[in-house]
Amino acid sequence: MARTRLSRSDRYDQLVEVSWALVRTEGADALTLGRLAEHAGVAKPVVYSHFASRAELLAALFTEFDDRQTVMLEESLHAAPASLNGRARAIANSYVGCALAQGRELTGVLAALEGSPELEQVKRSAERAYSDRCRSILEPFSGSGGISASSITAIFGAAEALSHAAVSEVLGPEEATAELTELIVAVVGRADR
């Protein structure tokens, strides 16, 4: 049987998809470039031509997740009313929804990212960009004082905890989304006073 040659871009997408599947079935610790090559049915040099190291692969997985989260946020915003509650609900829907779509494997990748200063920087940079975008969405509803760094930290700490609870089935998705929406409205409303 002849193998199908993929374009470089399609091969990259395939390797990312296989990586997520490997993390899902065996955990993030099992994700090595050699195991990825084996599971993807390609030679190791093919994997190494896309990812120079395991750290680079983990960073790519997180970046791919972050890109999907940003797209989901923009889609939610497009469909939401231009009110504080509508914007808060869009942020909550996209944050919890993206975590649910990714599933439990995200936890392992996040833990691995925090194990290395370089990888943690990738995560922190992406989180900062996402929270800055959400701040700009919410600030028109916050009054002249704006939204403080501590308030944004509180919102995203809660978002992370509620998303994790939804993924772990401790809370239902709607319950997690509703709670996060209420929290965002309360925090932004407090800034308006």
C-alpha positions as CSV (number, residue, x, y, z in Angstrom):
1,M,0.0,0.0,0.0
2,A,1.4,3.4,-1.0
3,R,1.8,6.1,1.6
4,T,0.2,9.4,1.1
5,R,2.6,12.3,1.2
6,L,1.3,15.2,3.2
7,S,2.2,18.8,2.7
8,R,4.4,20.2,5.5
9,S,1.4,22.1,6.9
10,D,-0.9,19.1,6.8
11,R,1.9,16.9,8.4
12,Y,2.2,19.5,11.2
13,D,-1.6,19.4,11.8
14,Q,-1.5,15.6,11.8
15,L,1.3,15.5,14.3
16,V,-0.5,18.0,16.6
17,E,-3.7,15.9,16.3
18,V,-1.8,12.7,17.1
19,S,0.0,14.4,20.0
20,W,-3.4,15.4,21.6
21,A,-4.7,11.8,21.1
22,L,-1.5,10.4,22.7
23,V,-1.8,12.7,25.7
24,R,-5.5,11.8,25.9
25,T,-4.9,8.0,26.0
26,E,-1.5,7.8,27.8
27,G,-1.0,11.2,29.6
28,A,1.4,14.0,28.9
29,D,4.4,12.2,30.4
30,A,4.1,9.6,27.6
31,L,4.4,12.3,24.9
32,T,7.9,12.1,23.5
33,L,9.0,12.8,19.9
34,G,9.8,9.1,19.4
35,R,6.4,8.0,20.6
36,L,4.8,10.7,18.5
37,A,6.6,9.3,15.4
38,E,5.5,5.8,16.3
39,H,1.9,6.8,16.7
40,A,1.8,9.0,13.6
41,G,3.4,6.3,11.5
42,V,6.3,8.4,10.4
43,A,10.1,8.3,10.8
44,K,11.6,10.2,13.8
45,P,13.3,12.7,11.4
46,V,9.9,13.8,10.2
47,V,8.8,14.7,13.7
48,Y,12.2,16.4,14.4
49,S,11.8,18.5,11.3
50,H,8.6,20.0,12.9
51,F,9.6,20.0,16.6
52,A,13.2,20.3,17.7
53,S,12.4,19.1,21.2
54,R,9.6,17.9,23.5
55,A,9.4,21.3,25.0
56,E,8.8,22.8,21.5
57,L,6.1,20.2,20.9
58,L,4.4,21.0,24.2
59,A,4.5,24.7,23.4
60,A,3.0,24.0,20.0
61,L,0.1,22.1,21.6
62,F,-0.6,24.9,24.0
63,T,-0.4,27.5,21.2
64,E,-2.8,25.4,19.1
65,F,-5.2,25.3,22.1
66,D,-4.8,29.0,22.7
67,D,-5.6,29.8,19.0
68,R,-8.8,27.7,19.2
69,Q,-9.8,29.5,22.4
70,T,-9.3,32.9,20.8
71,V,-11.4,31.9,17.8
72,M,-14.1,30.6,20.0
73,L,-14.1,33.8,22.0
74,E,-14.4,35.9,18.9
75,E,-17.3,33.7,17.6
76,S,-19.1,34.0,21.0
77,L,-18.6,37.7,21.0
78,H,-20.0,38.0,17.5
79,A,-23.2,36.3,18.6
80,A,-23.5,38.0,22.0
81,P,-25.5,41.2,22.9
82,A,-23.3,44.2,23.4
83,S,-24.1,44.4,27.1
84,L,-22.1,43.6,30.1
85,N,-24.0,40.4,30.7
86,G,-23.8,39.4,27.0
87,R,-20.0,40.0,26.9
88,A,-19.5,38.2,30.2
89,R,-21.5,35.3,29.0
90,A,-19.5,35.2,25.7
91,I,-16.3,35.1,27.6
92,A,-17.6,32.4,30.0
93,N,-19.0,30.3,27.2
94,S,-15.8,30.4,25.2
95,Y,-13.5,29.7,28.2
96,V,-15.5,26.8,29.6
97,G,-16.5,25.5,26.1
98,C,-12.9,25.4,24.9
99,A,-11.7,23.6,28.0
100,L,-14.5,21.0,27.6
101,A,-13.7,20.6,23.9
102,Q,-10.1,19.9,24.7
103,G,-10.9,17.6,27.6
104,R,-8.6,16.3,30.4
105,E,-5.5,16.1,28.3
106,L,-5.1,19.9,28.6
107,T,-4.3,19.5,32.3
108,G,-1.3,17.4,31.6
109,V,0.0,19.8,28.9
110,L,-0.4,22.7,31.3
111,A,1.4,20.9,34.1
112,A,4.3,20.1,31.7
113,L,4.4,23.8,30.6
114,E,4.8,24.9,34.2
115,G,7.8,22.5,34.6
116,S,10.1,24.6,32.5
117,P,10.8,28.3,32.6
118,E,10.8,28.6,28.8
119,L,7.5,26.8,28.5
120,E,5.9,28.6,31.4
121,Q,6.8,31.9,29.6
122,V,4.9,30.6,26.5
123,K,1.9,29.9,28.7
124,R,2.1,33.2,30.6
125,S,2.5,35.2,27.4
126,A,-0.6,33.6,25.8
127,E,-2.6,34.1,29.0
128,R,-1.6,37.7,29.2
129,A,-2.8,38.3,25.6
130,Y,-6.1,36.5,26.2
131,S,-6.8,38.4,29.5
132,D,-5.8,41.7,27.8
133,R,-8.3,41.0,25.0
134,C,-11.0,40.2,27.6
135,R,-10.2,43.3,29.6
136,S,-10.6,45.4,26.4
137,I,-14.0,43.8,25.9
138,L,-15.2,44.4,29.4
139,E,-13.7,47.9,30.1
140,P,-16.5,49.8,28.4
141,F,-18.7,48.6,31.2
142,S,-16.3,49.3,34.1
143,G,-16.5,53.0,34.4
144,S,-13.5,55.4,34.5
145,G,-11.4,53.3,36.9
146,G,-11.1,50.4,34.4
147,I,-10.5,46.9,35.5
148,S,-7.6,46.3,37.8
149,A,-4.9,43.6,37.4
150,S,-6.1,41.9,40.5
151,S,-9.7,41.8,39.2
152,I,-8.6,40.2,35.9
153,T,-6.5,37.7,37.9
154,A,-9.6,36.8,40.0
155,I,-11.7,36.4,36.9
156,F,-9.2,34.0,35.2
157,G,-8.4,32.2,38.4
158,A,-12.1,31.4,38.7
159,A,-12.4,30.6,34.9
160,E,-9.6,28.1,35.3
161,A,-11.1,26.5,38.4
162,L,-14.7,26.4,37.0
163,S,-13.5,25.0,33.6
164,H,-11.5,22.3,35.4
165,A,-14.6,21.4,37.5
166,A,-16.6,21.1,34.3
167,V,-14.0,19.0,32.6
168,S,-13.8,16.7,35.7
169,E,-17.6,16.6,35.8
170,V,-17.8,18.0,39.3
171,L,-20.0,20.8,37.8
172,G,-22.2,20.7,34.7
173,P,-21.0,22.9,31.8
174,E,-24.0,25.2,32.1
175,E,-23.5,25.6,35.9
176,A,-19.8,26.5,35.4
177,T,-20.6,28.9,32.6
178,A,-23.4,30.6,34.6
179,E,-21.2,31.0,37.7
180,L,-18.3,32.4,35.7
181,T,-20.7,34.9,33.9
182,E,-22.1,36.1,37.3
183,L,-18.6,36.5,38.7
184,I,-17.4,38.5,35.7
185,V,-20.5,40.8,35.9
186,A,-20.0,41.3,39.6
187,V,-16.3,42.1,39.3
188,V,-16.8,44.5,36.4
189,G,-19.8,46.0,38.1
190,R,-17.8,46.6,41.2
191,A,-15.2,48.5,39.1
192,D,-18.0,50.7,37.8
193,R,-18.8,52.0,41.3
